[in-house]
Amino acid sequence: MTVVAIAVLLCFSALGISVSAGPSANCLDCMCQAYGCNNKCEGGGCGWYRITWAYWADCGRPGPSFWGCYSNRACSRQCVVAYMKRYDVPPHTCEIYARIHMGGPNGMWTWRATNFWTKVNACCMKTGGC
């Protein structure tokens, strides 16, 4: 870790700003399972995590293209992690990540986000927690 990176983290810590590593692997797996974990386009989104073009753009446009990313499980997962890091708010829990994933940064408390979290949480409970 560079001196600058350490200095930034210390400043964040002093200001009370927390930095998250993003969702756990189990949380990501459960978000995928909540959609059926397949490579279809359904409900306005595509691929393993049902990302939209706007979501893909917000996560930094990884992969060769939107179509090339949503159809590739690793690229889709990379996009979700980048999106979570961009819009993350404390506490850094799977619930917050799932809600942000479904509702975006301004819709995490909508009924759609709550319904999605209910499905993710059921998976988390079966798999030992997220």
C-alpha positions as CSV (number, residue, x, y, z in Angstrom):
1,M,0.0,0.0,0.0
2,T,1.4,3.4,-0.9
3,V,2.0,6.2,1.6
4,V,-0.8,8.2,-0.1
5,A,-3.3,5.4,0.2
6,I,-2.5,5.0,3.9
7,A,-2.8,8.7,4.4
8,V,-6.2,8.8,2.7
9,L,-7.5,5.9,4.8
10,L,-6.2,7.6,8.0
11,C,-8.0,10.8,7.0
12,F,-11.2,8.9,6.3
13,S,-10.9,7.2,9.7
14,A,-10.3,10.5,11.5
15,L,-13.4,12.0,9.8
16,G,-15.5,9.0,10.6
17,I,-15.9,7.9,7.0
18,S,-15.8,4.1,6.6
19,V,-14.5,2.4,3.5
20,S,-16.0,-0.9,2.6
21,A,-14.5,-3.9,0.7
22,G,-17.9,-4.5,-0.8
23,P,-20.3,-7.4,-0.6
24,S,-19.1,-10.8,0.5
25,A,-18.9,-13.7,-2.0
26,N,-21.9,-15.3,-0.3
27,C,-23.9,-12.1,-0.5
28,L,-23.2,-11.8,-4.2
29,D,-24.1,-15.5,-4.7
30,C,-27.4,-15.0,-2.9
31,M,-28.2,-11.9,-5.0
32,C,-27.6,-14.0,-8.1
33,Q,-29.8,-16.8,-6.6
34,A,-32.6,-14.3,-6.0
35,Y,-32.8,-13.9,-9.7
36,G,-32.5,-17.6,-10.5
37,C,-28.8,-17.2,-11.3
38,N,-29.2,-17.6,-15.1
39,N,-28.1,-15.6,-18.1
40,K,-31.5,-14.4,-19.3
41,C,-32.9,-10.9,-19.9
42,E,-36.0,-10.5,-17.7
43,G,-37.8,-7.8,-15.8
44,G,-35.8,-5.0,-17.4
45,G,-32.4,-6.4,-16.7
46,C,-30.0,-8.9,-18.2
47,G,-27.6,-11.6,-17.1
48,W,-26.7,-13.2,-13.8
49,Y,-27.5,-10.1,-11.8
50,R,-30.1,-8.5,-14.1
51,I,-28.1,-5.4,-14.8
52,T,-29.4,-2.7,-17.1
53,W,-27.4,-0.6,-19.5
54,A,-27.6,2.4,-17.0
55,Y,-26.3,0.1,-14.1
56,W,-23.5,-1.1,-16.3
57,A,-22.6,2.5,-17.2
58,D,-22.6,3.4,-13.4
59,C,-20.4,0.5,-12.6
60,G,-17.7,1.8,-14.9
61,R,-18.5,-0.1,-18.2
62,P,-16.4,-3.2,-17.6
63,G,-15.9,-5.8,-20.3
64,P,-16.0,-5.4,-24.0
65,S,-19.6,-4.0,-24.1
66,F,-22.8,-4.1,-22.1
67,W,-23.8,-7.3,-23.9
68,G,-20.3,-8.8,-23.4
69,C,-20.4,-8.1,-19.7
70,Y,-23.9,-9.1,-18.7
71,S,-23.5,-12.5,-20.4
72,N,-20.2,-13.2,-18.6
73,R,-20.7,-14.1,-15.0
74,A,-17.3,-12.8,-13.8
75,C,-17.8,-9.5,-15.6
76,S,-21.3,-9.1,-14.2
77,R,-20.0,-9.8,-10.7
78,Q,-17.2,-7.2,-11.2
79,C,-19.9,-4.7,-12.3
80,V,-22.0,-5.3,-9.2
81,V,-19.0,-5.0,-6.8
82,A,-18.0,-1.7,-8.5
83,Y,-21.6,-0.4,-8.3
84,M,-21.8,-1.3,-4.6
85,K,-18.5,0.5,-3.9
86,R,-19.7,3.6,-5.8
87,Y,-23.0,3.9,-3.9
88,D,-22.2,2.2,-0.6
89,V,-23.5,3.7,2.6
90,P,-22.9,2.4,6.2
91,P,-23.6,0.0,7.6
92,H,-21.8,-2.2,5.1
93,T,-24.2,-5.2,5.2
94,C,-25.6,-7.6,2.7
95,E,-29.0,-6.0,3.2
96,I,-27.7,-2.6,2.2
97,Y,-25.9,-4.0,-0.8
98,A,-28.9,-6.0,-1.9
99,R,-31.2,-2.9,-1.5
100,I,-28.8,-0.7,-3.4
101,H,-28.5,-3.3,-6.2
102,M,-32.2,-3.5,-6.7
103,G,-33.3,0.1,-5.9
104,G,-30.3,2.1,-6.8
105,P,-28.8,4.8,-4.6
106,N,-32.1,6.6,-4.3
107,G,-34.5,3.7,-4.1
108,M,-33.1,1.3,-1.6
109,W,-36.2,1.5,0.7
110,T,-38.8,0.8,-2.1
111,W,-41.0,-2.2,-2.0
112,R,-39.0,-3.7,-4.9
113,A,-35.8,-3.4,-2.9
114,T,-37.5,-4.8,0.2
115,N,-38.9,-7.8,-1.8
116,F,-35.5,-8.4,-3.3
117,W,-33.8,-8.3,0.1
118,T,-36.3,-10.8,1.5
119,K,-35.2,-13.3,-1.2
120,V,-31.5,-12.6,-0.7
121,N,-31.9,-12.9,3.1
122,A,-33.7,-16.3,2.7
123,C,-30.7,-17.5,0.8
124,C,-28.3,-16.1,3.3
125,M,-30.1,-17.8,6.1
126,K,-29.8,-21.2,4.3
127,T,-26.2,-20.8,3.5
128,G,-24.9,-19.7,6.9
129,G,-25.2,-15.9,6.6
130,C,-23.9,-13.2,4.4
